[in-house]
Every structure is written in C-alpha cells, then in structure tokens.
Amino acid sequence: MDHDTRLKRLRFRAWHRGTREADLMIGGFFDAHHARWTATELDWFEALLEEQDVDIMAWAIGSLPCPARWEGPMMATMRQVEYVPISR
C-alpha cells in the first residue's frame, strides 16, 4: 500500500472508533502528529489501533498502567492530550 493510501486509511480508523471521546483523542492525536511520524511510528500507531478504545484512552490518561509494548515517546506524546479540542 502506498504512503498516502496508508495515511488515509489510518486517519479513517483513528476517527471512527465508536465513541466521540475516542474519536477526539485518537483521531486528534493522529491529525496533530502524523505528518512528523517515521515509518516505525506509523507501524506503532497502526498496531495500537487494534487495541480496545477504552484501553488506549486509559493508558493515555493514566487510569490504567500502560503495557510495556506501548510505552515510549509516542505514548508520552499521546498523554499530553493538548490536541483534543475543548469548547469553552
């Protein structure tokens, strides 16, 4: 699959998780950061999308311990949560 097609597929999967909260967190993370990701980081994100939304969100907000497989710079960036739009 070419790079552009892969990005479109990942964006769709990131924004169609099943709940609005997961869409905002996972889709927002993708939109904010994917342009700078390496192929390895894209692989990480693609594999992460196979996990349950509630687990991904819990790892990102710290309500559940994050498995070692997902720990690292990408999860640290996801934990910043500055990419989720908040209406005021």
Backbone torsions as a table, in degrees:
resi	resn	phi	psi	omega
1	MET	NA	134.3	-179.3
2	ASP	-73.3	164.0	-173.5
3	HIS	-59.3	-46.7	-178.6
4	ASP	-63.4	-41.0	178.0
5	THR	-65.1	-40.8	178.1
6	ARG	-61.8	-44.2	178.8
7	LEU	-62.6	-42.2	178.3
8	LYS	-62.3	-41.8	179.5
9	ARG	-64.7	-44.9	179.7
10	LEU	-64.7	-40.3	178.3
11	ARG	-62.1	-44.5	178.8
12	PHE	-60.1	-48.1	-179.2
13	ARG	-64.2	-34.6	179.8
14	ALA	-69.5	-33.2	-176.3
15	TRP	-95.9	-0.4	-179.7
16	HIS	-126.8	66.8	-173.8
17	ARG	-93.8	-25.3	179.6
18	GLY	124.4	-25.8	174.3
19	THR	-131.8	151.8	-179.6
20	ARG	-62.2	-39.2	-179.1
21	GLU	-61.7	-45.3	179.2
22	ALA	-67.1	-39.3	177.1
23	ASP	-58.1	-46.5	-178.2
24	LEU	-65.5	-42.5	-177.9
25	MET	-72.3	-52.4	-173.9
26	ILE	-77.4	-44.2	177.3
27	GLY	-66.9	-40.8	178.0
28	GLY	-63.5	-40.1	176.6
29	PHE	-60.9	-46.3	178.7
30	PHE	-59.8	-51.6	-177.2
31	ASP	-59.9	-39.7	-176.2
32	ALA	-73.0	-27.1	-168.5
33	HIS	-125.5	-16.2	-170.5
34	HIS	-61.0	-28.4	-176.7
35	ALA	-63.5	-22.7	-178.8
36	ARG	-100.1	-2.6	-175.4
37	TRP	-75.0	143.2	172.6
38	THR	-81.3	173.9	176.5
39	ALA	-60.8	-37.4	178.8
40	THR	-65.2	-41.0	178.5
41	GLU	-68.5	-37.2	173.7
42	LEU	-61.9	-41.1	176.6
43	ASP	-59.5	-44.2	179.2
44	TRP	-58.7	-49.5	-177.9
45	PHE	-64.2	-42.7	179.4
46	GLU	-60.2	-42.1	177.5
47	ALA	-67.8	-38.9	178.4
48	LEU	-59.2	-36.5	-179.2
49	LEU	-63.2	-14.5	176.6
50	GLU	-78.7	-15.0	179.5
51	GLU	-79.9	164.1	177.9
52	GLN	-71.6	141.1	-179.2
53	ASP	-56.2	-44.1	-177.8
54	VAL	-61.6	-34.6	177.8
55	ASP	-70.5	-46.8	179.3
56	ILE	-56.6	-47.5	-178.6
57	MET	-65.0	-41.0	179.5
58	ALA	-64.5	-39.4	177.6
59	TRP	-65.7	-39.3	-177.1
60	ALA	-70.9	-35.2	-179.5
61	ILE	-94.3	-6.7	174.9
62	GLY	86.8	13.3	179.0
63	SER	-81.8	-14.0	171.9
64	LEU	-132.7	144.8	175.5
65	PRO	-62.2	139.4	-178.9
66	CYS	-86.2	129.3	175.9
67	PRO	-59.3	147.9	-177.9
68	ALA	-55.2	-32.7	-179.5
69	ARG	-57.4	-32.5	-174.6
70	TRP	-100.6	-12.4	179.1
71	GLU	-66.7	148.3	177.3
72	GLY	142.6	-167.9	-175.0
73	PRO	-62.2	-34.8	-179.2
74	MET	-67.0	-44.9	178.9
75	MET	-67.8	-36.0	177.2
76	ALA	-60.8	-40.4	177.2
77	THR	-67.6	-40.3	178.4
78	MET	-62.4	-34.5	-179.0
79	ARG	-68.5	-17.7	-179.5
80	GLN	-69.1	-29.0	174.2
81	VAL	51.4	18.5	178.6
82	GLU	-75.1	-8.6	-176.8
83	TYR	-88.6	-7.1	-179.6
84	VAL	-87.0	120.7	-179.6
85	PRO	-69.7	133.5	178.6
86	ILE	-122.2	123.9	177.6
87	SER	-76.6	139.0	178.4
88	ARG	-125.8	NA	NA
